[in-house]
Amino acid sequence: MKKVLILGAGLVTKPGVRYLLDNNLKVTVASRTVSKAENLIAEHENGAALQLLATETDKMEKLIEEHDLVVSLLPYTYHVQVAKLAIKHKTPMVTTSYVSQAMKDLDEEAKAAGVLILNELGVDPGIDHMSAMRIIDAVKEKGGKITHFKSYCGGLPAPEANDVPWGYKFSWSPLGVIMAGKNSARFLEEGKQVDVPGSELFSHHWEVDVENKDIGSLEGYPNRDCLGYIELYGLEGIKTMFRGTLRYPGWSVCMKNTADFGYLDDKEIETKGMTYAQLTEKLLDEGEGDIRQRAADKIGIAVDSDTLNRWEWLGLFGDEKIAHETCSPMVAFADIMLKKLPYKEDERDMIVLFHEFYAEYPDHKERLTSTLIDFGIPNGDSSMSRTVSLPAAVAVRRTLAGEFDGFTGVHIPVHPNIYRQILDELEGLDIICKEKTEIL
């Protein structure tokens, strides 16, 4: 029986662990908090749980050597450390994270060792690549050329759970979402490169129709630098290339105002005994008068604006105490978001992934779409956990079955001999990208 080592036991891990155990694989989950690993294994006879700190390199190396494949679900900063050990012991590796330059730099070393390091196997990145490549390759096979490609993805509350002013809820720390909103972005629009600094990210947003009447219109804004995918996807000569994040309407304006006000600053300050109203006051210019009016004046918005209504609802003008003696405004903001915007036990989350392509053929043009709308299971697995962990788990099983033996080095799932099998199996797990073609 093949043995899989999973490093990390976060909230998105459970469906993938269960899939691997159900497919007759031995699974060891190693986590900083052993109780989390034990909960994932749930006393399964083929499972084991143990404690491991990411800094315990010797212990990690021994575990990697003893297993047939390693999955790193640790913070991305540890992936290269894990990959070097995997290459040393010729152990294939899977991650759900973006490939960093440091990971790319291991490509030749991994090839020389005959080891596959397969990354970006979640939903975004992951299913987005695979579902896009299925359409891109199909268009090319029919003699067509992709001229425009826009891709959007977002994890959101399902419509019936969207009952808070922010249009968003959290299952874990909001810091990742908040920090992603400070990333710069780059995309191609009708042949022109557009560069968006992190400070202006939320100024670039627009309505996105994902063509589902139950969801309605959403809001999209740019996601990172997507120009590298032109070569990876084989789209040289494309006119428009864009990757974006989806939210319910109003998110971008509110987050832009929140950043401009200072609540996303990451410099630590003294917050001992401080209330949120006092922190808001500290971020204001000196003066007297109504705190809400002064906040509006600072960033040049109306006192009855949607942003200030959201802040009021969240408690930024309230008497709740900040939980830290020292912290940054961003951490304080994340704390209160997590407290006020949790999922209730019976609520569903939702993943929306929407691709839109325009293609040209010698005798006609087409508009093609691929749409994944996946819902969490009330009181069960979240959609986020299913769509992140199951693509990786399917890749693990198929790697160990020898289906990807022709691949070595650092890869993402853009080759048909990788993505076809994974997408086909995901459909059997009810994670389905529905494709439509319109002749123009």
C-alpha positions in Angstrom: 0.0 0.0 0.0 1.4 3.4 -1.1 2.1 6.0 1.7 1.2 9.7 1.5 2.6 12.3 3.8 0.4 15.4 4.2 2.1 18.4 5.9 -0.5 20.7 7.4 -4.0 20.1 8.8 -5.8 23.3 7.9 -9.5 23.8 7.3 -9.3 22.9 3.6 -7.6 19.5 4.2 -10.4 17.1 5.3 -12.1 16.1 1.9 -8.7 15.3 0.4 -7.6 13.2 3.3 -10.9 11.3 3.2 -10.6 10.7 -0.5 -7.1 9.3 -0.2 -8.1 7.0 2.7 -11.1 5.8 0.7 -8.8 5.0 -2.2 -6.7 2.5 -0.3 -3.7 4.7 0.5 -1.9 5.0 3.8 -2.1 8.6 4.9 0.1 10.4 7.5 -1.0 13.9 8.5 1.7 15.9 10.2 0.7 19.1 11.9 1.9 21.6 14.4 -1.3 20.9 16.3 -1.6 17.1 16.5 -5.3 17.2 17.6 -6.2 18.7 14.2 -4.3 15.9 12.4 -6.1 13.3 14.6 -9.5 14.8 13.7 -8.7 14.4 10.0 -7.7 10.8 10.3 -10.7 10.0 12.5 -9.1 6.7 13.7 -9.1 5.3 10.2 -7.0 2.1 10.1 -4.9 3.4 7.2 -4.3 6.8 8.8 -1.7 8.2 11.2 -1.4 11.6 12.9 1.7 13.1 14.4 3.1 16.4 15.5 5.6 18.3 13.3 6.8 21.8 13.4 7.8 23.2 10.0 11.1 24.1 11.5 11.9 20.5 12.5 13.8 19.8 9.3 15.5 16.5 10.3 12.2 15.0 11.4 10.5 16.2 8.2 13.3 14.8 6.1 12.9 11.3 7.7 9.1 11.4 7.1 9.6 12.4 3.4 12.1 9.6 3.0 9.6 7.1 4.4 6.7 8.0 2.2 5.9 7.6 -1.5 4.6 11.1 -2.0 4.5 14.3 0.0 1.7 17.0 -0.1 2.7 20.4 1.3 -0.3 22.3 2.7 2.0 24.4 4.9 2.3 28.2 4.3 3.8 28.7 0.9 7.1 30.0 2.4 7.9 26.4 3.4 7.3 24.8 0.1 10.8 25.2 -1.3 12.3 23.7 1.9 9.9 20.7 1.5 10.7 20.4 -2.3 14.4 20.3 -1.7 14.0 17.3 0.7 11.6 15.7 -1.8 14.1 16.0 -4.6 16.9 14.6 -2.3 14.9 11.5 -1.6 13.2 11.2 -5.0 9.8 11.6 -3.5 7.1 13.2 -5.7 5.4 16.3 -4.3 2.1 18.1 -4.7 1.0 21.6 -3.6 -2.0 23.8 -4.1 0.0 27.1 -4.1 1.4 29.4 -6.8 4.9 28.5 -8.1 7.4 31.0 -6.7 10.6 31.9 -8.5 12.5 29.9 -5.9 10.3 26.9 -6.7 10.9 27.4 -10.5 14.6 27.4 -9.8 14.4 23.8 -8.6 13.1 22.6 -12.0 16.4 21.3 -13.4 17.4 19.7 -10.1 14.1 17.9 -9.9 14.4 16.7 -13.5 17.9 15.4 -12.9 16.5 13.5 -9.9 13.5 12.2 -12.0 11.1 13.8 -9.5 7.7 15.4 -10.3 6.9 18.6 -8.2 3.3 19.3 -9.2 2.0 22.7 -8.0 -1.1 24.9 -8.3 -3.6 22.1 -7.8 -6.4 23.8 -5.8 -9.2 25.8 -7.3 -7.5 29.1 -7.9 -4.9 28.2 -8.9 -5.7 24.8 -10.1 -9.2 24.1 -11.5 -8.9 27.5 -13.2 -5.8 26.3 -15.2 -7.3 22.9 -16.1 -10.7 24.1 -17.2 -9.1 26.9 -19.2 -6.6 24.6 -21.0 -9.4 22.2 -21.9 -11.1 24.9 -23.9 -7.8 26.4 -25.3 -6.6 23.1 -26.5 -10.0 22.2 -28.0 -10.0 25.5 -30.0 -6.5 24.9 -31.3 -7.4 21.4 -32.3 -10.2 22.8 -34.5 -7.9 25.3 -36.1 -8.9 28.3 -34.1 -7.0 31.0 -32.2 -8.0 32.5 -28.8 -7.9 36.3 -29.1 -9.4 37.3 -25.7 -9.5 35.5 -22.3 -10.9 36.8 -19.0 -11.0 34.5 -16.0 -12.6 35.3 -12.6 -12.8 33.3 -9.4 -14.2 33.9 -5.9 -15.1 32.2 -2.7 -18.3 33.7 -1.4 -21.3 33.1 0.9 -24.1 31.2 -1.1 -26.9 33.7 -2.0 -29.1 32.6 0.9 -26.2 33.1 3.3 -25.4 36.5 2.0 -27.2 38.3 4.8 -24.5 40.7 6.1 -23.6 44.2 4.8 -20.2 43.1 3.7 -21.3 40.4 1.3 -18.5 38.2 2.7 -17.9 35.7 5.4 -14.8 33.9 6.9 -14.0 30.4 8.1 -10.5 31.4 9.2 -8.4 34.5 9.6 -9.2 37.2 7.1 -5.6 38.3 6.9 -4.9 36.3 3.7 -7.9 38.0 2.0 -6.9 41.4 3.3 -3.2 41.1 2.3 -4.2 39.8 -1.2 -6.0 43.1 -1.6 -2.6 44.9 -1.4 -1.0 43.0 -4.3 -0.2 44.8 -7.5 -1.7 43.5 -10.7 -0.8 43.4 -14.4 -3.0 42.4 -17.4 -3.4 42.9 -21.1 -6.3 44.8 -22.5 -6.7 45.0 -26.3 -3.0 44.7 -26.8 -2.0 47.3 -24.1 -0.3 46.2 -20.9 -2.1 47.6 -17.8 -0.1 47.9 -14.5 -2.1 48.4 -11.3 -0.2 49.3 -8.1 -1.4 47.6 -4.9 -2.6 50.9 -3.6 -5.0 51.3 -6.6 -6.1 47.7 -6.9 -9.7 48.3 -5.6 -10.0 51.3 -7.9 -10.1 48.9 -10.8 -13.4 47.0 -10.6 -16.4 46.3 -12.7 -19.6 44.3 -13.0 -19.3 40.7 -14.0 -22.2 38.6 -15.2 -21.6 34.9 -14.5 -24.8 34.1 -16.3 -26.6 32.6 -13.4 -29.9 34.2 -12.4 -29.7 32.9 -8.8 -26.4 34.6 -8.2 -26.9 37.8 -10.2 -24.2 40.2 -11.1 -20.9 40.1 -9.2 -17.9 42.5 -9.0 -14.5 41.7 -10.4 -11.1 43.2 -9.8 -7.6 42.2 -11.0 -5.7 39.3 -9.5 -1.9 39.5 -9.6 0.3 39.6 -12.7 -1.3 37.3 -15.2 1.0 37.9 -18.2 3.1 34.9 -17.4 0.1 32.7 -18.2 0.2 33.8 -21.8 3.2 31.6 -22.5 2.1 28.8 -20.0 -1.3 28.6 -21.8 0.2 28.9 -25.3 -1.7 32.1 -26.0 1.1 34.1 -27.8 -0.4 37.0 -29.7 -3.6 37.2 -27.6 -5.1 40.7 -27.4 -6.7 40.5 -23.9 -5.5 38.4 -21.0 -7.1 39.0 -17.6 -7.4 37.1 -14.3 -9.7 38.5 -11.6 -11.2 38.0 -8.2 -15.0 37.9 -7.7 -17.0 39.5 -4.8 -20.5 40.7 -4.2 -21.1 44.3 -5.4 -19.7 47.1 -3.1 -16.7 45.2 -1.8 -14.0 47.1 -3.8 -15.2 50.6 -3.0 -15.5 49.8 0.7 -12.0 48.1 0.8 -10.5 51.1 -1.1 -11.9 53.5 1.5 -10.8 51.2 4.3 -7.2 51.2 3.0 -7.2 54.9 2.3 -8.4 55.5 5.9 -5.5 53.5 7.3 -7.2 50.3 8.6 -5.0 48.2 6.3 -1.7 49.6 7.6 0.6 46.8 8.8 2.8 48.8 11.2 2.3 47.8 14.8 1.1 50.4 17.3 0.2 50.4 21.0 -3.3 49.1 21.4 -3.4 48.0 25.1 -6.9 48.6 26.5 -7.9 50.4 23.3 -11.4 50.2 21.8 -12.1 50.1 18.1 -13.6 53.6 18.3 -10.3 54.8 19.9 -8.3 53.2 17.2 -10.5 54.8 14.6 -9.9 58.1 16.4 -6.2 57.5 16.4 -6.2 57.0 12.6 -8.1 60.3 12.1 -6.6 63.7 11.7 -6.6 65.7 15.0 -9.9 67.5 15.6 -13.2 67.5 17.4 -16.7 66.6 16.5 -18.7 63.5 15.4 -16.3 60.6 14.7 -18.3 59.3 11.8 -18.4 62.7 10.1 -14.7 63.2 10.6 -14.0 59.7 9.1 -16.1 60.7 6.1 -14.3 64.0 5.7 -10.8 62.3 5.9 -11.4 60.1 2.9 -13.8 62.4 1.0 -17.0 60.3 1.1 -20.6 61.0 2.3 -21.4 60.5 6.0 -24.3 58.2 5.0 -22.2 56.2 2.5 -22.3 52.4 2.2 -18.7 52.3 3.5 -19.5 54.0 6.7 -22.6 52.0 7.2 -20.5 48.8 6.9 -17.9 50.2 9.3 -20.6 51.1 11.8 -22.1 47.6 11.5 -18.7 46.0 12.0 -18.0 48.0 15.1 -15.2 50.4 14.0 -17.0 53.2 15.9 -17.9 51.0 18.9 -16.6 50.2 22.4 -15.3 46.6 21.8 -11.8 46.2 23.1 -8.9 45.2 20.7 -7.6 41.8 21.7 -3.8 42.7 21.6 -1.5 45.0 23.6 0.3 45.9 20.4 -0.9 45.2 16.8 -1.3 46.8 13.4 -4.6 48.4 12.4 -4.8 45.6 9.8 -4.6 42.8 12.4 -7.3 44.6 14.5 -9.5 45.0 11.4 -9.0 41.3 10.6 -9.9 40.3 14.2 -13.2 42.1 14.2 -14.1 40.8 10.7 -13.6 37.2 11.8 -15.7 37.8 14.9 -18.6 39.6 13.0 -18.5 37.7 9.7 -18.3 34.0 10.5 -20.2 31.2 8.7 -23.0 29.8 10.8 -22.9 26.0 11.1 -25.7 25.3 8.7 -24.7 27.9 6.1 -23.2 27.2 2.7 -20.3 28.8 1.1 -19.9 29.0 -2.7 -17.1 28.9 -5.3 -17.7 30.7 -8.6 -15.1 30.2 -11.4 -16.0 31.9 -14.7 -13.9 31.9 -17.9 -14.9 33.9 -21.0 -13.0 33.4 -24.3 -13.3 34.8 -27.8 -11.9 32.7 -30.6 -11.3 33.2 -34.3 -11.5 30.6 -37.0 -10.9 31.1 -40.7 -14.7 31.2 -41.4 -16.3 32.4 -38.1 -15.8 33.6 -34.5 -17.0 32.1 -31.2 -17.6 33.2 -27.6 -16.9 30.3 -25.2 -17.6 30.2 -21.5 -16.7 27.7 -18.7 -18.5 28.1 -15.4 -18.1 26.3 -12.1 -20.6 27.1 -9.4 -20.0 24.8 -6.4 -21.8 24.9 -3.0 -20.7 23.8 0.4 -22.6 21.1 2.3 -24.6 22.4 5.3 -23.0 21.1 8.4 -20.4 19.3 6.2 -17.5 20.1 3.9 -17.2 23.7 2.6 -17.0 24.3 -1.1 -13.6 25.9 -0.5 -12.3 22.8 1.2 -13.6 20.4 -1.5 -12.4 22.5 -4.5 -9.0 23.1 -3.0 -8.2 19.7 -1.6 -9.9 17.3 -4.0 -7.9 18.3 -7.2 -4.7 17.8 -5.2 -5.9 14.5 -3.8 -6.9 13.2 -7.3 -3.4 14.3 -8.6 -1.8 12.4 -5.7 -3.6 9.2 -6.4 -2.9 9.3 -10.2 0.7 10.2 -9.6 1.1 7.1 -7.4 -0.7 5.0 -10.0 2.0 5.9 -12.5 -0.3 8.0 -14.8 2.1 11.0 -14.8 5.4 9.0 -15.0 6.4 10.9 -18.1 6.6 14.2 -16.2 9.6 15.3 -14.1 10.6 18.7 -12.8 8.4 21.6 -11.5 4.9 21.6 -13.2 1.5 23.1 -13.0 -1.5 21.2 -14.5 -1.7 22.7 -18.0 -0.7 19.5 -20.0 -3.6 17.5 -21.4 -2.2 14.3 -20.0 -2.5 15.8 -16.5 -5.6 18.0 -16.6 -7.9 15.7 -18.6 -7.8 12.8 -16.0 -8.2 15.2 -13.1 -11.1 17.1 -14.5 -12.9 13.9 -15.6 -12.6 12.5 -12.1 -13.6 15.8 -10.4 -16.9 15.6 -12.5 -17.5 12.3 -10.8 -17.1 14.1 -7.5 -19.7 16.6 -8.6 -17.2 19.4 -9.2 -18.2 20.3 -12.8 -17.1 23.1 -15.1 -20.0 23.6 -17.6 -19.0 24.8 -21.0 -21.0 26.8 -23.6 -20.2 27.9 -27.1 -21.9 30.7 -29.0 -21.3 31.3 -32.7 -20.9 35.0 -33.4 
